[in-house]
Amino acid sequence: MDNNCRFYIVSLDNYNSKDDPADISWVEELFVLEEYRGQSIREFLMEEDERKSEAQTAKLMALVTSIAGNFYKAIGDSESASYFKKNLT
């Protein structure tokens, strides 16, 4: 990764098959360097990703977070599930 990176978003579209449009767009990671926070960059990145996902016919955007729940609720996302994990080692 470029040492000059200030912010980014990584999202993946979940396709049923090569011929089916994406049903779900998963936001895998969203990062804004601390000194750039508070400038609506997160909101911009999410809005742009939503536009891209809608253009590719996604019906749902989904993500998992342990620290930014209030941010996602503030931009209109709703909590829909709990995340469970089991350490295997």
Backbone as CSV, one residue per row, in Angstrom:
resi,resn,N_x,N_y,N_z,CA_x,CA_y,CA_z,C_x,C_y,C_z
1,MET,0.837,-1.177,0.000,0.000,0.000,0.000,0.881,1.237,0.000
2,ASP,0.437,2.242,-0.672,1.122,3.519,-0.749,1.217,4.137,0.642
3,ASN,2.392,4.613,1.029,2.565,5.246,2.329,1.806,6.562,2.436
4,ASN,1.294,7.086,1.326,0.550,8.331,1.332,-0.956,8.121,1.433
5,CYS,-1.408,6.910,1.648,-2.833,6.604,1.729,-3.432,7.282,2.960
6,ARG,-4.514,8.028,2.758,-5.188,8.741,3.845,-6.523,8.106,4.216
7,PHE,-7.174,7.473,3.235,-8.462,6.829,3.470,-8.757,5.872,2.329
8,TYR,-9.608,4.866,2.625,-10.009,3.916,1.585,-11.238,3.147,2.027
9,ILE,-11.883,2.513,1.048,-12.984,1.599,1.312,-12.765,0.358,0.448
10,VAL,-13.035,-0.814,1.015,-12.949,-2.075,0.282,-14.329,-2.717,0.354
11,SER,-14.923,-2.954,-0.811,-16.218,-3.626,-0.818,-16.226,-4.684,-1.909
12,LEU,-17.029,-5.701,-1.687,-17.125,-6.823,-2.613,-18.586,-7.085,-2.925
13,ASP,-18.868,-7.396,-4.170,-20.223,-7.750,-4.566,-20.363,-9.261,-4.550
14,ASN,-21.445,-9.749,-3.962,-21.716,-11.173,-3.845,-22.614,-11.588,-5.003
15,TYR,-22.065,-12.349,-5.939,-22.812,-12.795,-7.100,-23.268,-14.228,-6.904
16,ASN,-24.511,-14.504,-7.317,-25.021,-15.880,-7.262,-24.366,-16.742,-8.333
17,SER,-24.152,-16.165,-9.495,-23.454,-16.843,-10.579,-22.923,-15.773,-11.515
18,LYS,-22.198,-16.174,-12.510,-21.621,-15.191,-13.424,-22.679,-14.422,-14.199
19,ASP,-23.884,-14.973,-14.317,-24.949,-14.318,-15.069,-25.907,-13.516,-14.195
20,ASP,-25.871,-13.726,-12.879,-26.786,-13.028,-11.978,-26.154,-11.741,-11.460
21,PRO,-26.955,-10.700,-11.313,-26.436,-9.469,-10.715,-26.166,-9.676,-9.224
22,ALA,-25.393,-8.784,-8.662,-25.078,-8.878,-7.241,-26.332,-8.637,-6.408
23,ASP,-26.555,-9.472,-5.424,-27.635,-9.254,-4.480,-27.158,-8.415,-3.304
24,ILE,-25.927,-8.684,-2.870,-25.392,-8.030,-1.678,-24.028,-7.433,-1.992
25,SER,-23.831,-6.209,-1.559,-22.515,-5.581,-1.612,-21.995,-5.530,-0.180
26,TRP,-20.880,-6.199,0.066,-20.288,-6.255,1.406,-19.200,-5.210,1.540
27,VAL,-19.312,-4.357,2.542,-18.230,-3.430,2.873,-17.300,-4.194,3.799
28,GLU,-16.129,-4.505,3.285,-15.169,-5.290,4.057,-14.334,-4.415,4.991
29,GLU,-14.014,-3.218,4.527,-13.154,-2.356,5.339,-13.341,-0.909,4.916
30,LEU,-13.359,-0.026,5.906,-13.425,1.412,5.686,-12.432,2.038,6.643
31,PHE,-11.529,2.847,6.117,-10.487,3.436,6.960,-10.265,4.892,6.592
32,VAL,-10.184,5.727,7.617,-9.811,7.129,7.446,-8.746,7.422,8.495
33,LEU,-7.604,7.905,8.036,-6.519,8.268,8.937,-7.043,9.272,9.969
34,GLU,-6.621,9.129,11.218,-7.199,9.905,12.313,-7.222,11.412,12.058
35,GLU,-6.163,11.956,11.496,-6.134,13.409,11.296,-7.078,13.891,10.190
36,TYR,-7.677,12.956,9.445,-8.635,13.320,8.394,-10.083,13.060,8.815
37,ARG,-10.270,12.549,10.017,-11.620,12.275,10.497,-12.334,13.582,10.831
38,GLY,-13.661,13.545,10.817,-14.443,14.741,11.103,-14.631,15.636,9.892
39,GLN,-14.247,15.157,8.707,-14.376,15.932,7.475,-15.385,15.295,6.520
40,SER,-16.220,14.419,7.027,-17.259,13.725,6.254,-16.696,12.799,5.182
41,ILE,-15.463,12.359,5.332,-14.852,11.453,4.357,-15.520,10.079,4.427
42,ARG,-15.783,9.586,5.636,-16.458,8.283,5.762,-17.808,8.312,5.063
43,GLU,-18.562,9.390,5.289,-19.873,9.510,4.663,-19.745,9.522,3.139
44,PHE,-18.780,10.279,2.626,-18.551,10.344,1.180,-18.215,8.968,0.620
45,LEU,-17.301,8.249,1.278,-16.914,6.926,0.803,-18.116,5.974,0.785
46,MET,-18.925,6.000,1.832,-20.093,5.124,1.882,-21.113,5.507,0.813
47,GLU,-21.361,6.808,0.622,-22.313,7.241,-0.406,-21.860,6.814,-1.798
48,GLU,-20.584,6.969,-2.083,-20.069,6.560,-3.392,-20.172,5.052,-3.578
49,ASP,-19.888,4.299,-2.515,-19.983,2.849,-2.613,-21.444,2.421,-2.792
50,GLU,-22.366,3.111,-2.128,-23.783,2.815,-2.321,-24.194,3.063,-3.770
51,ARG,-23.746,4.162,-4.347,-24.067,4.465,-5.749,-23.529,3.379,-6.681
52,LYS,-22.288,2.966,-6.432,-21.688,1.915,-7.255,-22.474,0.610,-7.117
53,SER,-22.851,0.280,-5.917,-23.583,-0.963,-5.676,-24.951,-0.935,-6.329
54,GLU,-25.655,0.187,-6.215,-26.967,0.305,-6.863,-26.840,0.209,-8.378
55,ALA,-25.806,0.811,-8.927,-25.593,0.750,-10.379,-25.351,-0.682,-10.839
56,GLN,-24.822,-1.509,-9.943,-24.583,-2.909,-10.285,-25.721,-3.800,-9.787
57,THR,-26.850,-3.201,-9.479,-28.108,-3.844,-9.108,-28.091,-4.576,-7.762
58,ALA,-27.178,-4.212,-6.877,-27.220,-4.794,-5.532,-28.492,-4.345,-4.838
59,LYS,-29.056,-5.221,-4.062,-30.288,-4.922,-3.340,-30.023,-4.591,-1.877
60,LEU,-28.813,-4.872,-1.409,-28.506,-4.716,0.003,-27.021,-4.441,0.171
61,MET,-26.703,-3.528,1.079,-25.309,-3.334,1.495,-25.195,-3.883,2.904
62,ALA,-24.122,-4.582,3.178,-23.939,-5.192,4.490,-22.513,-4.984,4.960
63,LEU,-22.339,-4.986,6.282,-21.011,-4.872,6.871,-21.060,-5.385,8.293
64,VAL,-19.903,-5.663,8.828,-19.765,-6.073,10.218,-18.810,-5.088,10.872
65,THR,-19.189,-4.592,12.052,-18.310,-3.676,12.759,-18.382,-3.940,14.257
66,SER,-17.289,-3.702,14.930,-17.282,-3.820,16.385,-17.060,-2.465,17.043
67,ILE,-16.704,-1.445,16.244,-16.370,-0.160,16.853,-17.103,1.039,16.263
68,ALA,-17.758,0.876,15.137,-18.335,2.042,14.464,-19.851,1.953,14.300
69,GLY,-20.517,1.222,15.172,-21.958,1.058,15.046,-22.723,2.366,15.040
70,ASN,-22.348,3.300,15.891,-23.057,4.580,15.951,-22.926,5.358,14.646
71,PHE,-21.760,5.296,14.004,-21.575,5.979,12.719,-22.547,5.406,11.686
72,TYR,-22.615,4.084,11.566,-23.464,3.472,10.556,-24.942,3.725,10.834
73,LYS,-25.335,3.727,12.094,-26.722,4.070,12.430,-27.015,5.518,12.038
74,ALA,-26.055,6.410,12.239,-26.240,7.833,11.930,-26.426,8.082,10.436
75,ILE,-25.877,7.206,9.575,-26.042,7.413,8.132,-27.169,6.554,7.556
76,GLY,-27.997,6.006,8.457,-29.202,5.336,8.003,-29.177,3.822,7.979
77,ASP,-28.085,3.213,8.382,-28.036,1.755,8.412,-28.761,1.248,9.654
78,SER,-29.313,0.051,9.570,-29.978,-0.548,10.722,-29.243,-1.816,11.133
79,GLU,-29.219,-2.050,12.424,-28.580,-3.253,12.947,-29.498,-4.430,12.689
80,SER,-28.928,-5.529,12.153,-29.807,-6.629,11.785,-29.370,-7.980,12.327
81,ALA,-28.184,-8.095,12.878,-27.732,-9.408,13.336,-26.609,-9.244,14.349
82,SER,-26.354,-10.307,15.054,-25.210,-10.362,15.959,-24.117,-11.183,15.309
83,TYR,-22.927,-10.922,15.681,-21.768,-11.639,15.158,-21.255,-12.546,16.266
84,PHE,-21.085,-13.794,15.950,-20.564,-14.753,16.916,-19.273,-15.322,16.379
85,LYS,-18.347,-15.618,17.266,-17.083,-16.208,16.828,-16.643,-17.264,17.817
86,LYS,-15.806,-18.143,17.331,-15.243,-19.185,18.165,-13.788,-19.328,17.768
87,ASN,-12.899,-19.091,18.711,-11.468,-19.259,18.436,-11.154,-20.745,18.331
88,LEU,-10.417,-21.104,17.303,-10.115,-22.508,17.069,-8.702,-22.895,17.489
89,THR,-7.923,-21.932,17.880,-6.559,-22.264,18.331,-6.321,-21.799,19.731
